[in-house]
Amino acid sequence: MVSTERMDLGLKDAAGCSCCSSSTASTPLDLTEGVQRIEIAVDGMTCSHCVASVTEELSALESVQEVGVELNPGGASTVTILSTKVLDVDRVRAAIDEAGYSLVDGDA
């Protein structure tokens, strides 16, 4: 005899990629005196692995204190960088490229 009952496993349809089921991610930032806040838009991020890759590359830049990401699968994600110095646009773009993503035209 075959049972036709379904058991909910709590799985959700992943938006974007198959490496996780997170559809949103946001990291709070601690803005202290003497720290600059820079916001950029990044294309192509779909999951928490994407967030981790971009965060890792940007965090490696000199003077970067924190990186926060508001993930928007299927659109441009907002990336906020807290830095003690003005960041060079080419270095930011190179870090985003190294992570495998791109700045939205008009940013940085």
Secondary structure, DSSP 8 states (H G I E B T S, - for coil): --------------SS-SS---S---------TT-EEEEEEEES--SHHHHHHHHHHHHTSTTEEEEEEE--TTS-EEEEEEESS---HHHHHHHHHHHT-EE-TT--
